[in-house]
Amino acid sequence: MVTPPDPVQPDHAWSESQSDGSPAVTPGADDGISGELRAEALKRLGLPDTLPLDVAGLRQFYAAWCSAVPFDNVRKLIALRTNTAGALPGTRAVDFFEHWVEHGTGGTCWSSSNALFTLIRSFGFDARRVAGSMRDLGVPGHGSVKVTIDGSDWLVDSSMLTMHPIPLRDGVHVDRHPVFGVEVEAVDGSHLIWFDTPPYEEYFPCRLLLDRVEHVFYAERYELSRSRGPFNHHLSMRYNRSGLRFVLQAHTRYQQSAHGVVATELSRAELQRELCDNVGLSPAVVERFVECGALEAAFEPPAAPPTALVGRPPSRRGG
């Protein structure tokens, strides 16, 4: 077993960081997915073969995605700990969807954003890959997707999983939903997104930096995270079920509802059951997760303590 390097920041930063070195692999453009795999994915999502190319259709697509596809680093942890050769799991959309359909696994931002982009484009939506910076650090360490409808842009983010597309307009947009709250402000020709997520008490910031990047950019950034990233040690997962948000951070489960957040420390057996029964991962992939040492790593102390967020969302500023 190969033990990956410790992360350079807390796992719960929710962003794929990268080093300044050159990537070991530079994959080409993503070739998309077959009609058969698309049909299997849509069946699992509960979506029809076609959708109206309007805001209602976008809402239907994104709600289905947020309810069924987790943000997680399970396959990445397995790959890093078993010295898997080649591109990281989910670099191409076909690999992402094959494993999601069979095993219920998702991915971190680069792989899941590319998969979301590929599927939503298959309906005919005017979508494009973009990159931003979690924590507003100025480094493009996060992948996301913009969709243009009738001249207006919307963000559909596979990591934030806000259930509703995020409007990107002039001025400020505030939605203080008790579970899926988000605020947006237009700043310096782009947008700063603030979204609600445990374990943070304040909204988490993400600034959009690069509008329209190609798959090769996603693949390079993802590959760079192999040796330096926040998702290389502890389990990190976000998933939505029945109007609730769940976050698994190492062996702690956060359940967010309209009544607040409940944090529960899980045992090894409870964590495995959570992955199978509530997240929906296959027993086979959970077994690989255990065998590679990732389960035990979830019970190790973090390499660095969590750091406080900087800044406050628009509605919480002032006197």
Salt bridges, closest charged atoms under 4 A:
ASP11 OD2 - HIS234 ND1 2.94
GLU16 OE1 - LYS76 NZ 3.06
ASP30 OD2 - HIS215 NE2 3.99
ASP31 OD2 - ARG92 NH1 3.84
ASP49 OD1 - ARG38 NH1 2.68
ASP95 OD2 - ARG75 NH1 2.99
ASP95 OD1 - HIS99 ND1 3.36
GLU102 OE2 - HIS103 NE2 3.63
ASP136 OD1 - ARG207 NE 2.52
ASP153 OD2 - ARG128 NH2 2.83
ASP157 OD2 - HIS142 NE2 2.75
GLU183 OE2 - ARG176 NH1 2.53
GLU185 OE2 - ARG317 NH2 2.44
GLU202 OE2 - ARG312 NH1 3.61
GLU202 OE1 - ARG316 NH1 3.39
ASP211 OD1 - ARG128 NE 2.55
ASP211 OD2 - LYS146 NZ 2.96
GLU223 OE2 - ARG226 NE 2.77
GLU265 OE1 - HIS251 NE2 2.85
GLU274 OE1 - ARG253 NH1 2.86
GLU296 OE2 - ARG268 NE 2.85
GLU300 OE1 - HIS233 NE2 2.94
